[in-house]
């Protein structure tokens, strides 16, 4: 198989390239060449997809599958898709569950309405950009466009730092504020399982939107944090605090305490999506312990969460030590 990855050095793109190389595929990446590296044997084309003539390096190529991870201006997806219309068999666009009109109901499926967007937009917020990117891919490739609506993505290479924050915090030891309930069901996907699905189903010609995350409850908050304790070998003590007390203290789910979205929260639906289509198409999700342990090994090797390739820096996630201590004291 001949694969083109638009990007290819960031979190999802890098995992996709690595999986394709592992399979022995012929891999090309296209990006500005300013960040990251690629495995030996991968062809690297350079260009700035937002600049006039920035896609010229793609001319004359031929690929069975393209994977596009872009999350900026939708017009960049539009222009790339148009330039590849005659040279790519199938187009996989990495989208997001954020495209659904909020608040979506629990169990939301792919048929639910998405936010307003345009394939021609110069920019917007994250949901509109992803929805516009979907429109652009479909306008050009129709049912040859796979729209992978990912959710929480974890695993080695994570460039936001949600799981790395928990691993680093737990590795420090001592009392650790753990947000309840212990059995809170999580819904996420390991980046390597996401990449495998993109390649498997892109090669098979699957089109249309797919909620690409695990089943709700693939792991719980308690199982995730216990896996962090095991992976780090820490003597940390998890001290569970009820969601009501945390919310009353002004703790922000998802950002102050990464991954955590408590019951009743307006965005709880983001960890309760219907994934029957993904599993019917062959999605397989590895155990949480494997994701956590591999992420810890990677984090120790690289030392810190890498910058997001070619994208603006994001605000750091996680409570600072003083605030965590104050919350534990008031527990």
Secondary structure as the mmCIF struct_conf table of DSSP 4:
data_model
#
loop_
_struct_conf.conf_type_id
_struct_conf.id
_struct_conf.beg_label_comp_id
_struct_conf.beg_label_asym_id
_struct_conf.beg_label_seq_id
_struct_conf.end_label_comp_id
_struct_conf.end_label_asym_id
_struct_conf.end_label_seq_id
STRN STRN1 UNK A 2 UNK A 6
BEND BEND1 UNK A 7 UNK A 7
BEND BEND2 UNK A 9 UNK A 10
HELX_RH_AL_P HELX_RH_AL_P1 UNK A 11 UNK A 22
TURN_TY1_P TURN_TY1_P1 UNK A 23 UNK A 24
STRN STRN2 UNK A 26 UNK A 31
BEND BEND3 UNK A 33 UNK A 33
BEND BEND4 UNK A 35 UNK A 35
TURN_TY1_P TURN_TY1_P2 UNK A 40 UNK A 41
STRN STRN3 UNK A 43 UNK A 46
TURN_TY1_P TURN_TY1_P3 UNK A 49 UNK A 50
BEND BEND5 UNK A 51 UNK A 51
TURN_TY1_P TURN_TY1_P4 UNK A 52 UNK A 55
HELX_RH_3T_P HELX_RH_3T_P1 UNK A 56 UNK A 58
TURN_TY1_P TURN_TY1_P5 UNK A 59 UNK A 60
STRN STRN4 UNK A 63 UNK A 68
BEND BEND6 UNK A 72 UNK A 72
HELX_RH_AL_P HELX_RH_AL_P2 UNK A 74 UNK A 84
TURN_TY1_P TURN_TY1_P6 UNK A 85 UNK A 87
STRN STRN5 UNK A 88 UNK A 96
HELX_RH_3T_P HELX_RH_3T_P2 UNK A 97 UNK A 99
STRN STRN6 UNK A 100 UNK A 100
HELX_LH_PP_P HELX_LH_PP_P1 UNK A 101 UNK A 101
BEND BEND7 UNK A 102 UNK A 103
HELX_LH_PP_P HELX_LH_PP_P2 UNK A 104 UNK A 105
TURN_TY1_P TURN_TY1_P7 UNK A 106 UNK A 107
TURN_TY1_P TURN_TY1_P8 UNK A 110 UNK A 111
BEND BEND8 UNK A 112 UNK A 112
STRN STRN7 UNK A 114 UNK A 114
TURN_TY1_P TURN_TY1_P9 UNK A 119 UNK A 120
BEND BEND9 UNK A 122 UNK A 122
HELX_RH_AL_P HELX_RH_AL_P3 UNK A 126 UNK A 141
HELX_RH_3T_P HELX_RH_3T_P3 UNK A 142 UNK A 144
STRN STRN8 UNK A 145 UNK A 150
STRN STRN9 UNK A 152 UNK A 154
BEND BEND10 UNK A 155 UNK A 155
TURN_TY1_P TURN_TY1_P10 UNK A 156 UNK A 157
BEND BEND11 UNK A 159 UNK A 160
HELX_RH_AL_P HELX_RH_AL_P4 UNK A 162 UNK A 171
TURN_TY1_P TURN_TY1_P11 UNK A 172 UNK A 172
BEND BEND12 UNK A 174 UNK A 174
STRN STRN10 UNK A 175 UNK A 179
BEND BEND13 UNK A 180 UNK A 180
TURN_TY1_P TURN_TY1_P12 UNK A 182 UNK A 183
STRN STRN11 UNK A 185 UNK A 186
STRN STRN12 UNK A 188 UNK A 190
HELX_RH_AL_P HELX_RH_AL_P5 UNK A 191 UNK A 204
TURN_TY1_P TURN_TY1_P13 UNK A 205 UNK A 205
STRN STRN13 UNK A 208 UNK A 212
BEND BEND14 UNK A 213 UNK A 213
HELX_LH_PP_P HELX_LH_PP_P3 UNK A 214 UNK A 215
TURN_TY1_P TURN_TY1_P14 UNK A 216 UNK A 217
BEND BEND15 UNK A 218 UNK A 218
STRN STRN14 UNK A 219 UNK A 220
HELX_RH_AL_P HELX_RH_AL_P6 UNK A 221 UNK A 232
TURN_TY1_P TURN_TY1_P15 UNK A 233 UNK A 233
STRN STRN15 UNK A 237 UNK A 241
HELX_RH_AL_P HELX_RH_AL_P7 UNK A 243 UNK A 248
TURN_TY1_P TURN_TY1_P16 UNK A 249 UNK A 250
STRN STRN16 UNK A 253 UNK A 254
TURN_TY1_P TURN_TY1_P17 UNK A 255 UNK A 256
STRN STRN17 UNK A 257 UNK A 258
TURN_TY1_P TURN_TY1_P18 UNK A 259 UNK A 259
TURN_TY1_P TURN_TY1_P19 UNK A 263 UNK A 264
TURN_TY1_P TURN_TY1_P20 UNK A 266 UNK A 267
HELX_RH_3T_P HELX_RH_3T_P4 UNK A 268 UNK A 271
BEND BEND16 UNK A 272 UNK A 272
HELX_RH_AL_P HELX_RH_AL_P8 UNK A 276 UNK A 280
TURN_TY1_P TURN_TY1_P21 UNK A 281 UNK A 282
HELX_RH_AL_P HELX_RH_AL_P9 UNK A 288 UNK A 302
BEND BEND17 UNK A 304 UNK A 304
HELX_LH_PP_P HELX_LH_PP_P4 UNK A 305 UNK A 308
TURN_TY1_P TURN_TY1_P22 UNK A 309 UNK A 310
BEND BEND18 UNK A 311 UNK A 311
HELX_LH_PP_P HELX_LH_PP_P5 UNK A 315 UNK A 317
BEND BEND19 UNK A 318 UNK A 318
HELX_RH_AL_P HELX_RH_AL_P10 UNK A 321 UNK A 329
TURN_TY1_P TURN_TY1_P23 UNK A 330 UNK A 330
#
